[in-house]
């Protein structure tokens, strides 16, 4: 692979695939926190719209209702965020325990 091909590959990897909407979002919401919030709102709208395409029987099968669909999607998002935080906390505890265990062995070896 030549240097120009590598440069093109790197440039292509750096370009975002969001299209015009993503570019508008990055320009309008220059603060990273505002941009992340906008992305989350956009994703919630897309998920809700996709679920609205299902009929009532399909929604009932997955435990959702058309009347409370937006609230259900928001609840699922909060639950996923909470589960991710719990998993992160557990990993920190486990990694901290592994470090403490290594220190105990080092002290015992002395």
ChimeraX attribute file (.defattr): number of C-alpha atoms within 10 A of each C-alpha:
attribute: neighborCount
match mode: 1-to-1
recipient: residues
	/A:1	5
	/A:2	7
	/A:3	8
	/A:4	9
	/A:5	10
	/A:6	11
	/A:7	11
	/A:8	12
	/A:9	11
	/A:10	11
	/A:11	10
	/A:12	11
	/A:13	10
	/A:14	9
	/A:15	9
	/A:16	9
	/A:17	10
	/A:18	11
	/A:19	9
	/A:20	9
	/A:21	9
	/A:22	14
	/A:23	13
	/A:24	12
	/A:25	16
	/A:26	18
	/A:27	11
	/A:28	12
	/A:29	16
	/A:30	11
	/A:31	10
	/A:32	10
	/A:33	10
	/A:34	14
	/A:35	17
	/A:36	14
	/A:37	12
	/A:38	16
	/A:39	16
	/A:40	13
	/A:41	13
	/A:42	12
	/A:43	12
	/A:44	16
	/A:45	14
	/A:46	12
	/A:47	13
	/A:48	18
	/A:49	13
	/A:50	10
	/A:51	18
	/A:52	15
	/A:53	10
	/A:54	12
	/A:55	11
	/A:56	12
	/A:57	11
	/A:58	13
	/A:59	16
	/A:60	12
	/A:61	9
	/A:62	8
	/A:63	9
	/A:64	18
	/A:65	19
	/A:66	15
	/A:67	8
	/A:68	9
	/A:69	16
	/A:70	19
	/A:71	13
	/A:72	16
	/A:73	17
	/A:74	14
	/A:75	12
	/A:76	12
	/A:77	14
	/A:78	12
	/A:79	12
	/A:80	12
	/A:81	12
	/A:82	12
	/A:83	12
	/A:84	12
	/A:85	12
	/A:86	12
	/A:87	12
	/A:88	12
	/A:89	12
	/A:90	12
	/A:91	12
	/A:92	12
	/A:93	12
	/A:94	12
	/A:95	12
	/A:96	12
	/A:97	12
	/A:98	12
	/A:99	11
	/A:100	12
	/A:101	12
	/A:102	12
	/A:103	12
	/A:104	11
	/A:105	10
	/A:106	10
	/A:107	9
	/A:108	8
	/A:109	7
	/A:110	5
